[in-house]
């Protein structure tokens, strides 16, 4: 089913990828008549073409009502970080694509981490300013850890003195 074929109360499927991945089913409240997309701008240096036909679809999901513009003959559309589909299969295809992308990331992660460390080491060997910066950051990190440990020791000593003081006054 395409967006122009939707009717009020039809289910609509949303996959929000703005913060993780969340699915919800909403419902269509209204579908406008197909119209030319007047906001479509030709690329500089190209001949203007016929504007695409779009349709405005008002959707209620998660207690919110929003109107979105979609290509009239499409069944899946993107709105920012959200995928909107007229059927569940569009959401499933997007989830499959995300899984494949993530699997590729995990497969490449070890290689990328190794490459990253090797590049940092090489840059440190080849670029004296970078090496000095790395050494300075390392020294600051060591100093911060030492200060943190000293703070803990002072707190422990203060607690011990407080206990001794309390015992002496009882």
RODREN-470595 format. One record per atom (N, C-alpha, C): residue number from 1; atom name; z, x, y. Coordinates in steps of 0.02 Angstrom, whole numbers, plus 50000, padded with zeros to 5 digits. Atoms other than C-alpha are relative to their C-alpha. Example, Ala and Ser with C-alpha at 12.3 -4.5 7.8 and 13.67 -1.06 7.14 Angstrom:
<nodes>
{1 "N" {50000 50045 49941}};
{1 "CA" {50390 50615 49775}};
{1 "C" {50000 50045 50060}};
{2 "N" {49997 49958 49941}};
{2 "CA" {50357 50684 49947}};
{2 "C" {50037 49961 50055}};
</nodes>
This chain:
<nodes>
{1 "N" {50000 50042 49941}};
{1 "CA" {50000 50000 50000}};
{1 "C" {50000 50045 50062}};
{2 "N" {50003 49961 49938}};
{2 "CA" {49956 50068 50172}};
{2 "C" {50046 49969 50052}};
{3 "N" {49955 50025 49948}};
{3 "CA" {50058 50048 50330}};
{3 "C" {49973 49936 50031}};
{4 "N" {50027 50061 49969}};
{4 "CA" {49938 49916 50399}};
{4 "C" {50008 49940 49955}};
{5 "N" {49993 50055 50048}};
{5 "CA" {49963 49812 50240}};
{5 "C" {50073 49976 49993}};
{6 "N" {49930 50019 50004}};
{6 "CA" {50152 49805 50260}};
{6 "C" {50012 49933 50034}};
{7 "N" {49980 50064 49971}};
{7 "CA" {50234 49638 50300}};
{7 "C" {50075 50002 50012}};
{8 "N" {49927 50004 49989}};
{8 "CA" {50407 49594 50368}};
{8 "C" {50037 49989 49934}};
{9 "N" {49955 50001 50058}};
{9 "CA" {50546 49615 50238}};
{9 "C" {49976 50042 49941}};
{10 "N" {50020 49953 50053}};
{10 "CA" {50443 49736 50131}};
{10 "C" {50048 50058 50001}};
{11 "N" {49959 49940 50001}};
{11 "CA" {50548 49882 50071}};
{11 "C" {49960 50060 50026}};
{12 "N" {50030 49938 49975}};
{12 "CA" {50514 50051 50152}};
{12 "C" {50047 50056 49980}};
{13 "N" {49959 49945 50027}};
{13 "CA" {50574 50219 50087}};
{13 "C" {50001 50058 50049}};
{14 "N" {49991 49946 49952}};
{14 "CA" {50645 50357 50197}};
{14 "C" {50035 50059 49967}};
{15 "N" {49970 49938 50025}};
{15 "CA" {50684 50537 50151}};
{15 "C" {50015 50043 50062}};
{16 "N" {49979 49963 49941}};
{16 "CA" {50784 50623 50288}};
{16 "C" {50016 50072 49979}};
{17 "N" {49991 49930 50017}};
{17 "CA" {50775 50814 50280}};
{17 "C" {50028 50039 50059}};
{18 "N" {49974 49966 49941}};
{18 "CA" {50862 50852 50445}};
{18 "C" {50064 50039 49985}};
{19 "N" {49939 49965 50019}};
{19 "CA" {51028 50903 50365}};
{19 "C" {50009 49991 49925}};
{20 "N" {50002 50010 50072}};
{20 "CA" {51002 50926 50180}};
{20 "C" {49944 49952 49984}};
{21 "N" {50051 50050 50020}};
{21 "CA" {50904 50790 50091}};
{21 "C" {50037 49935 49984}};
{22 "N" {49968 50065 50011}};
{22 "CA" {50955 50607 50099}};
{22 "C" {49946 49947 49995}};
{23 "N" {50047 50056 50010}};
{23 "CA" {50862 50453 50037}};
{23 "C" {50034 49935 50019}};
{24 "N" {49976 50069 49991}};
{24 "CA" {50881 50275 50095}};
{24 "C" {49940 49954 49999}};
{25 "N" {50052 50051 49999}};
{25 "CA" {50783 50117 50077}};
{25 "C" {50015 49954 50058}};
{26 "N" {49993 50045 49945}};
{26 "CA" {50754 50013 50230}};
{26 "C" {49955 49940 49990}};
{27 "N" {50047 50056 50005}};
{27 "CA" {50655 49858 50267}};
{27 "C" {49958 49996 50063}};
{28 "N" {50046 50008 49945}};
{28 "CA" {50507 49820 50377}};
{28 "C" {50019 49938 50039}};
{29 "N" {49986 50057 49957}};
{29 "CA" {50546 49708 50524}};
{29 "C" {49937 49972 50032}};
{30 "N" {50061 50022 49966}};
{30 "CA" {50377 49704 50608}};
{30 "C" {49945 50053 49991}};
{31 "N" {50058 49955 50005}};
{31 "CA" {50202 49778 50590}};
{31 "C" {49951 49977 50054}};
{32 "N" {50047 50016 49946}};
{32 "CA" {50090 49785 50743}};
{32 "C" {49928 50001 49974}};
{33 "N" {50072 49999 50016}};
{33 "CA" {49902 49765 50743}};
{33 "C" {49974 50071 50006}};
{34 "N" {50030 49934 49993}};
{34 "CA" {49799 49922 50714}};
{34 "C" {49970 50009 50070}};
{35 "N" {50025 49984 49933}};
{35 "CA" {49753 50007 50878}};
{35 "C" {49978 50072 50002}};
{36 "N" {50020 49930 49992}};
{36 "CA" {49673 50167 50940}};
{36 "C" {50060 50040 50024}};
{37 "N" {49946 49955 49979}};
{37 "CA" {49793 50313 50960}};
{37 "C" {49979 50031 50066}};
{38 "N" {50018 49977 49934}};
{38 "CA" {49782 50340 51146}};
{38 "C" {50032 50066 50019}};
{39 "N" {49967 49937 49986}};
{39 "CA" {49897 50492 51140}};
{39 "C" {49967 50059 49965}};
{40 "N" {50035 49946 50036}};
{40 "CA" {49778 50591 51029}};
{40 "C" {49957 50038 50050}};
{41 "N" {50037 49959 49952}};
{41 "CA" {49711 50735 51134}};
{41 "C" {49954 50048 49962}};
{42 "N" {50045 49952 50033}};
{42 "CA" {49557 50839 51086}};
{42 "C" {50023 50071 50013}};
{43 "N" {49985 49929 49991}};
{43 "CA" {49580 51026 51061}};
{43 "C" {49957 50027 50056}};
{44 "N" {50040 49971 49946}};
{44 "CA" {49525 51128 51212}};
{44 "C" {49937 50034 49971}};
{45 "N" {50062 49970 50021}};
{45 "CA" {49343 51179 51195}};
{45 "C" {49963 49962 49946}};
{46 "N" {50033 50040 50052}};
{46 "CA" {49300 51043 51068}};
{46 "C" {49977 49934 50031}};
{47 "N" {50025 50065 49977}};
{47 "CA" {49205 50882 51089}};
{47 "C" {50051 49947 49981}};
{48 "N" {49954 50054 50017}};
{48 "CA" {49316 50729 51099}};
{48 "C" {49970 49958 49943}};
{49 "N" {50022 50042 50055}};
{49 "CA" {49307 50625 50940}};
{49 "C" {50031 49931 50008}};
{50 "N" {49970 50067 49998}};
{50 "CA" {49347 50444 50907}};
{50 "C" {50074 50006 49984}};
{51 "N" {49929 49999 50015}};
{51 "CA" {49534 50418 50915}};
{51 "C" {50014 49966 49932}};
{52 "N" {49980 50030 50064}};
{52 "CA" {49620 50376 50751}};
{52 "C" {50032 49933 50012}};
{53 "N" {49967 50065 49997}};
{53 "CA" {49680 50201 50716}};
{53 "C" {50071 50009 49974}};
{54 "N" {49930 49996 50019}};
{54 "CA" {49869 50185 50707}};
{54 "C" {50030 49930 50000}};
{55 "N" {49965 50063 50001}};
{55 "CA" {49993 50047 50677}};
{55 "C" {50074 50015 50014}};
{56 "N" {49928 49993 49986}};
{56 "CA" {50170 50026 50746}};
{56 "C" {50039 49960 49949}};
{57 "N" {49959 50033 50051}};
{57 "CA" {50299 49986 50613}};
{57 "C" {50073 50004 50021}};
{58 "N" {49929 50002 49983}};
{58 "CA" {50475 49930 50655}};
{58 "C" {50040 49995 49935}};
{59 "N" {49963 49992 50063}};
{59 "CA" {50599 49980 50520}};
{59 "C" {50075 49994 50015}};
{60 "N" {49927 50001 49998}};
{60 "CA" {50782 49940 50492}};
{60 "C" {50026 50039 49940}};
{61 "N" {49970 49959 50054}};
{61 "CA" {50878 50071 50392}};
{61 "C" {50065 50029 50025}};
{62 "N" {49934 49973 49983}};
{62 "CA" {51059 50127 50391}};
{62 "C" {50028 49968 50063}};
{63 "N" {49973 50035 49942}};
{63 "CA" {51103 49997 50522}};
{63 "C" {49964 50014 50065}};
{64 "N" {50038 49984 49939}};
{64 "CA" {50974 50064 50646}};
{64 "C" {49931 49970 49996}};
{65 "N" {50068 50026 49996}};
{65 "CA" {50811 49989 50703}};
{65 "C" {49958 50046 50043}};
{66 "N" {50045 49954 49964}};
{66 "CA" {50669 50105 50754}};
{66 "C" {49928 49978 49989}};
{67 "N" {50071 50013 50006}};
{67 "CA" {50483 50084 50786}};
{67 "C" {49964 50067 49997}};
{68 "N" {50037 49938 50010}};
{68 "CA" {50367 50221 50722}};
{68 "C" {49925 49985 49999}};
{69 "N" {50073 50005 50000}};
{69 "CA" {50181 50253 50737}};
{69 "C" {49973 50038 49940}};
{70 "N" {50029 49969 50059}};
{70 "CA" {50082 50290 50578}};
{70 "C" {49925 49988 49999}};
{71 "N" {50072 50012 50012}};
{71 "CA" {49899 50311 50532}};
{71 "C" {49994 49936 49959}};
{72 "N" {50003 50067 50031}};
{72 "CA" {49845 50136 50481}};
{72 "C" {49985 50002 49925}};
{73 "N" {50020 49998 50070}};
{73 "CA" {49770 50188 50312}};
{73 "C" {50042 50047 49958}};
{74 "N" {49956 49955 50037}};
{74 "CA" {49910 50306 50261}};
{74 "C" {50055 49959 49966}};
{75 "N" {49942 50032 50033}};
{75 "CA" {50051 50263 50142}};
{75 "C" {50063 50043 50009}};
{76 "N" {49944 49955 49987}};
{76 "CA" {50160 50412 50190}};
{76 "C" {49990 50029 50070}};
{77 "N" {50004 49971 49934}};
{77 "CA" {50200 50475 50364}};
{77 "C" {50063 50039 50016}};
{78 "N" {49943 49959 49980}};
{78 "CA" {50312 50604 50444}};
{78 "C" {50022 49981 50070}};
{79 "N" {49970 50013 49935}};
{79 "CA" {50429 50571 50588}};
{79 "C" {50055 50052 50009}};
{80 "N" {49952 49946 49993}};
{80 "CA" {50516 50731 50640}};
{80 "C" {50015 50030 49931}};
{81 "N" {49979 49973 50065}};
{81 "CA" {50616 50788 50487}};
{81 "C" {50006 49944 49947}};
{82 "N" {49995 50055 50045}};
{82 "CA" {50596 50620 50402}};
{82 "C" {49932 49980 49972}};
{83 "N" {50061 50025 50032}};
{83 "CA" {50466 50561 50278}};
{83 "C" {50010 49925 49990}};
{84 "N" {49998 50072 50009}};
{84 "CA" {50427 50376 50277}};
{84 "C" {49943 49981 49954}};
{85 "N" {50050 50017 50050}};
{85 "CA" {50336 50301 50129}};
{85 "C" {50002 49925 49985}};
{86 "N" {50004 50071 50017}};
{86 "CA" {50275 50127 50085}};
{86 "C" {50021 49987 49928}};
{87 "N" {49977 50008 50070}};
{87 "CA" {50319 50159 49902}};
{87 "C" {50042 50061 49980}};
{88 "N" {49953 49947 50022}};
{88 "CA" {50445 50265 49807}};
{88 "C" {49962 50062 49977}};
{89 "N" {50038 49942 50024}};
{89 "CA" {50307 50378 49737}};
{89 "C" {49988 50052 50055}};
{90 "N" {50008 49952 49945}};
{90 "CA" {50279 50456 49908}};
{90 "C" {50063 50043 50009}};
{91 "N" {49936 49964 49995}};
{91 "CA" {50464 50505 49914}};
{91 "C" {50006 50048 49941}};
{92 "N" {49996 49957 50060}};
{92 "CA" {50456 50572 49735}};
{92 "C" {49955 50060 50007}};
{93 "N" {50046 49943 49990}};
{93 "CA" {50304 50680 49778}};
{93 "C" {50030 50050 50049}};
{94 "N" {49969 49955 49951}};
{94 "CA" {50397 50751 49928}};
{94 "C" {50058 50038 49969}};
{95 "N" {49944 49967 50035}};
{95 "CA" {50551 50788 49822}};
{95 "C" {49973 50052 49953}};
{96 "N" {50030 49951 50045}};
{96 "CA" {50440 50873 49692}};
{96 "C" {49976 50062 50039}};
{97 "N" {50024 49944 49960}};
{97 "CA" {50360 50980 49829}};
{97 "C" {50059 50042 50026}};
{98 "N" {49941 49964 49976}};
{98 "CA" {50532 51026 49898}};
{98 "C" {50031 50041 49943}};
{99 "N" {49973 49964 50057}};
{99 "CA" {50594 51074 49724}};
{99 "C" {49957 50061 49985}};
{100 "N" {50045 49944 50013}};
{100 "CA" {50440 51183 49697}};
{100 "C" {50009 50055 50052}};
{101 "N" {49989 49951 49946}};
{101 "CA" {50465 51267 49866}};
{101 "C" {50066 50037 49991}};
{102 "N" {49934 49970 50010}};
{102 "CA" {50650 51297 49830}};
{102 "C" {50001 50046 49939}};
{103 "N" {50004 49957 50060}};
{103 "CA" {50614 51365 49656}};
{103 "C" {49965 50066 50017}};
{104 "N" {50035 49939 49979}};
{104 "CA" {50491 51488 49734}};
{104 "C" {50046 50044 50043}};
{105 "N" {49953 49962 49958}};
{105 "CA" {50624 51538 49861}};
{105 "C" {50050 50037 49955}};
{106 "N" {49951 49968 50045}};
{106 "CA" {50751 51572 49722}};
{106 "C" {49968 50056 49960}};
{107 "N" {50035 49948 50038}};
{107 "CA" {50622 51670 49624}};
{107 "C" {49989 50062 50043}};
{108 "N" {50015 49944 49955}};
{108 "CA" {50583 51778 49776}};
{108 "C" {50063 50029 50033}};
{109 "N" {49939 49980 49964}};
{109 "CA" {50763 51792 49840}};
{109 "C" {50022 50071 49984}};
{110 "N" {49977 49933 50019}};
{110 "CA" {50812 51947 49741}};
{110 "C" {49952 50053 50026}};
{111 "N" {50050 49953 49976}};
{111 "CA" {50649 52034 49785}};
{111 "C" {50005 50009 50076}};
{112 "N" {49996 49997 49927}};
{112 "CA" {50667 51991 49969}};
{112 "C" {50063 50037 50022}};
{113 "N" {49938 49965 49983}};
{113 "CA" {50849 52049 49975}};
{113 "C" {49993 50076 49989}};
{114 "N" {50010 49929 50015}};
{114 "CA" {50801 52215 49894}};
{114 "C" {49954 50031 50053}};
{115 "N" {50047 49975 49950}};
{115 "CA" {50654 52236 50013}};
{115 "C" {50035 50007 50068}};
{116 "N" {49963 49998 49937}};
{116 "CA" {50767 52196 50162}};
{116 "C" {50045 50061 50004}};
{117 "N" {49954 49943 50001}};
{117 "CA" {50897 52327 50112}};
{117 "C" {49961 50066 50003}};
{118 "N" {50040 49940 49998}};
{118 "CA" {50761 52457 50081}};
{118 "C" {49971 50012 50069}};
{119 "N" {50028 49993 49932}};
{119 "CA" {50682 52423 50251}};
{119 "C" {50054 50022 50049}};
{120 "N" {49946 49978 49955}};
{120 "CA" {50850 52439 50339}};
{120 "C" {50016 50073 49989}};
{121 "N" {49985 49930 50016}};
{121 "CA" {50882 52604 50249}};
{121 "C" {49945 50045 50029}};
{122 "N" {50055 49960 49973}};
{122 "CA" {50709 52670 50294}};
{122 "C" {50001 50003 50076}};
{123 "N" {49998 50001 49927}};
{123 "CA" {50725 52615 50474}};
{123 "C" {50057 50045 50025}};
{124 "N" {49943 49958 49981}};
{124 "CA" {50894 52701 50483}};
{124 "C" {49980 50074 49994}};
{125 "N" {50022 49931 50009}};
{125 "CA" {50813 52861 50418}};
{125 "C" {49948 50020 50052}};
{126 "N" {50056 49985 49956}};
{126 "CA" {50663 52849 50535}};
{126 "C" {50014 49989 50074}};
{127 "N" {49986 50019 49930}};
{127 "CA" {50740 52776 50694}};
{127 "C" {50072 50019 50017}};
{128 "N" {49932 49978 49983}};
{128 "CA" {50889 52873 50764}};
{128 "C" {50041 49949 50040}};
{129 "N" {49964 50050 49960}};
{129 "CA" {50934 52735 50888}};
{129 "C" {50026 49944 49954}};
{130 "N" {49979 50052 50047}};
{130 "CA" {50941 52606 50748}};
{130 "C" {50057 50026 49957}};
{131 "N" {49948 49970 50042}};
{131 "CA" {51045 52724 50640}};
{131 "C" {50066 50002 50039}};
{132 "N" {49940 49997 49959}};
{132 "CA" {51168 52750 50783}};
{132 "C" {50031 49931 50009}};
{133 "N" {49975 50068 49992}};
{133 "CA" {51181 52563 50811}};
{133 "C" {50035 49976 49936}};
{134 "N" {49970 50019 50064}};
{134 "CA" {51215 52534 50625}};
{134 "C" {50068 50033 49991}};
{135 "N" {49938 49963 50008}};
{135 "CA" {51349 52669 50624}};
{135 "C" {50054 49973 50047}};
{136 "N" {49953 50028 49952}};
{136 "CA" {51430 52597 50781}};
{136 "C" {50026 49933 49976}};
{137 "N" {49979 50065 50026}};
{137 "CA" {51432 52422 50706}};
{137 "C" {50047 50009 49941}};
{138 "N" {49957 49987 50057}};
{138 "CA" {51509 52492 50548}};
{138 "C" {50070 50022 50023}};
{139 "N" {49935 49977 49974}};
{139 "CA" {51646 52581 50647}};
{139 "C" {50039 49941 50031}};
{140 "N" {49967 50058 49971}};
{140 "CA" {51684 52421 50746}};
{140 "C" {50027 49954 49946}};
{141 "N" {49978 50043 50056}};
{141 "CA" {51694 52322 50584}};
{141 "C" {50062 50030 49967}};
{142 "N" {49942 49966 50030}};
{142 "CA" {51815 52451 50512}};
{142 "C" {50062 49992 50045}};
{143 "N" {49944 50007 49952}};
{143 "CA" {51923 52445 50670}};
{143 "C" {50026 49928 49999}};
{144 "N" {49979 50070 50001}};
{144 "CA" {51925 52254 50666}};
{144 "C" {50042 49986 49938}};
{145 "N" {49962 50011 50062}};
{145 "CA" {51983 52254 50484}};
{145 "C" {50069 50032 50006}};
{146 "N" {49936 49965 49993}};
{146 "CA" {52119 52382 50524}};
{146 "C" {50047 49960 50046}};
{147 "N" {49958 50039 49954}};
{147 "CA" {52180 52277 50672}};
{147 "C" {50025 49936 49966}};
{148 "N" {49980 50060 50035}};
{148 "CA" {52183 52122 50563}};
{148 "C" {50057 50015 49951}};
{149 "N" {49948 49980 50047}};
{149 "CA" {52286 52213 50431}};
{149 "C" {50065 50017 50037}};
{150 "N" {49941 49983 49961}};
{150 "CA" {52405 52281 50564}};
{150 "C" {50034 49937 50026}};
{151 "N" {49972 50064 49977}};
{151 "CA" {52427 52105 50634}};
{151 "C" {50039 49965 49945}};
{152 "N" {49965 50031 50056}};
{152 "CA" {52474 52041 50462}};
{152 "C" {50066 50037 49986}};
{153 "N" {49939 49961 50013}};
{153 "CA" {52598 52184 50437}};
{153 "C" {50052 49985 50054}};
{154 "N" {49952 50014 49946}};
{154 "CA" {52678 52151 50608}};
{154 "C" {50031 49931 49990}};
{155 "N" {49974 50067 50012}};
{155 "CA" {52696 51967 50565}};
{155 "C" {50050 50002 49943}};
{156 "N" {49953 49994 50056}};
{156 "CA" {52776 52010 50398}};
{156 "C" {50065 50033 50022}};
{157 "N" {49939 49966 49976}};
{157 "CA" {52896 52131 50484}};
{157 "C" {50041 49955 50044}};
{158 "N" {49965 50048 49957}};
{158 "CA" {52938 52000 50614}};
{158 "C" {50036 49947 49959}};
{159 "N" {49969 50049 50043}};
{159 "CA" {52973 51873 50477}};
{159 "C" {50061 50030 49964}};
{160 "N" {49944 49966 50033}};
{160 "CA" {53083 52000 50386}};
{160 "C" {50059 50009 50048}};
{161 "N" {49947 49992 49951}};
{161 "CA" {53181 52039 50545}};
{161 "C" {50034 49934 50016}};
{162 "N" {49973 50066 49987}};
{162 "CA" {53203 51854 50577}};
{162 "C" {50048 49979 49944}};
{163 "N" {49957 50015 50057}};
{163 "CA" {53276 51831 50402}};
{163 "C" {50064 50040 50002}};
{164 "N" {49941 49955 49995}};
{164 "CA" {53393 51980 50424}};
{164 "C" {50046 49974 50056}};
{165 "N" {49962 50025 49944}};
{165 "CA" {53449 51913 50593}};
{165 "C" {50036 49936 49981}};
{166 "N" {49969 50063 50020}};
{166 "CA" {53482 51741 50519}};
{166 "C" {50058 50012 49951}};
{167 "N" {49947 49985 50048}};
{167 "CA" {53584 51816 50376}};
{167 "C" {50061 50031 50035}};
{168 "N" {49944 49969 49964}};
{168 "CA" {53687 51919 50497}};
{168 "C" {50039 49950 50041}};
{169 "N" {49968 50049 49958}};
{169 "CA" {53726 51768 50605}};
{169 "C" {50031 49943 49960}};
{170 "N" {49970 50054 50039}};
{170 "CA" {53782 51658 50461}};
{170 "C" {50066 50019 49970}};
</nodes>
